[in-house]
Amino acid sequence: MSAYLRRSVLLRRSQRAGLAGLAFLGLCSSVSAADKPPLAPDTAVPLATQSHVSATVEFGLPALAAEIEKDIPRRLATIDERVNCVHRRVFFFRVNANCDVWGFVERSGPVSLSGRGDHIYGSVPIYGVVEGQGANRFTARIHGDTEARADVEIESRPELNRDWSIDLHFSDGFRWSEAPVLHVLGLNIPIARYAEPRIRAQLAKVRERALVAARRLDLRDKAEKAWRQTFQPVQLLDNPEIWLQLTPQSVAFAGVRANTRTLSGSLEISGSAETSVGRRPPDVTPTSLPALASEVAAPGSFDVILPVHISYDLIREKIAETLKAGNSIREVQVYPSSGKLVVGLRIPQASDAGANDGQWVYLSGALETDDNGHVARLANLAGVAGNDLAVASILDPLLGQLREKISFDYAAEYQNLLEAANKKLNRPLKDGFRVEGHLSSVKLDKVYLPADGVVIALRASGELKILYGL
């Protein structure tokens, strides 16, 4: 074999060995200084997501009961009737006698209301007294009296109309604890039929007045104020300043609910939730309250992006600290380039004696996050091979250390941010409103590489309520 042929075979073997070494590094390779990736950070993007806010306007049922009670007269019915109280045969004579019956039915206690699900239940105690006496001098000694108690039972299914007014859809009835009966000459004369028509007529007026009282609650006015509140920026963190800006777009009705003490009308306000770092964002001019959209079963969850920041200097210092043993590197650079994280290593060779000597090798890859442990690691470092196989061989142990030892635990920062946000999301607002929020589940949304450091954008989900009332 000629000398030229032998040199060609040895060169090909050397090249194959070099490629095998690079494959062993997990497709990780070096880039010469001439091929240094350019500095190209990600364009700043808004940390925004579509979100939902529950606006719940609460009214105390005791206050509503008091409003209704104002329109219920104390005396519900007055009885003044002449009835045939005796109609019987005595010996050979048929005796017919009339009696004058008089009395009253009054409300004997306050109106009480309580809720369960989407219904309101109420009751009003009433008390009646009736007397009867013969209507002429022959029957004047015929006399009887009675008293009775009853509970008026109220049931209502509140409903919000498209014009924001509330319909209560009252139904009512009453039951006597013991029906009023007049006892005359051994006879029982039912009196309820004389009292009940007057009571029912009065309750019909009460229903009308209760509807007026419910409409005085003015849910539209409260909803409009709640709508305006959502445009106000919220500071989630003091250092660094992190702000939440809501921009609502639509509002839908989410039902009327009641519990033992409150009647609440719930709305779902949908729009954009944007997080920004730095100064307070400019105020957004509130738009007019839009028309009610289609009814939703329940308000949706509230989502917000929480940014965790890791500076490039921190990553560089961590790499330098990890690789400084053995004087295997002289300098480290870390910067973003077109969506990739670039790690530059200045590696000295055996003949390099000066502090500024060495060959730059550049690796590009990503920052991989672990959602469960809230840890970030360097991943998928790759590049284009240089011509110096000696440098490539030095990279082998360095890359092993980068994979195994370089990690960034951001659990504490994430937890502090979440706790601070939850505190800030619970506070009083203007006009008697308050906001209550709680973020719980968190998952990774995206990883950004802007100019000043890596941003791990976490999507936090929970609920955010604007409340009025109790």
Buried (B, 14 or more C-beta within 10 A) or exposed (E): EEEEEEEEEEEEEEEEEBEEBBEEBEEBBBBBEEEBBEEBBBEEEEBBBEBBBBBBBBBBBBBBBBBBBEBBEEEBBEBEBEBEBBEEEEEEEEEEBBBBBBBBBBBBEEBBBBBEEEBBBBBBBBBBBBBBBBBEEEBEEBBBBBEBEBBBBBBBBBBBEEEBBBBBBBEBEBEBEEBBBBEBBEBEBEBBEBBBEBBBEBBEEBBEBBBEBBBEBEBBEBBBBBBBBBBBBBEBBEEEEBBBBBBBEBBBBBBBBBEEBBBBBBBBBBBBBBBBBEEEEEEBEBEEBEEBEEEBEEBBBBBBBBBBBBEBEBBBEBBBEBBEEEEBBBBBBBBBBEEBBBBBBBBBEEEBEEEEEBBBBBBBBBBEBEEEEBBBBBEBBBBEBBEBBEBBEBBEEBBEBBBEBBBBEBEEBBEEBBEBBBEBBEEEBEEEBBBBBBBEEBEEBEBBBBEEBBBBBBBBBBBBBBBBBE
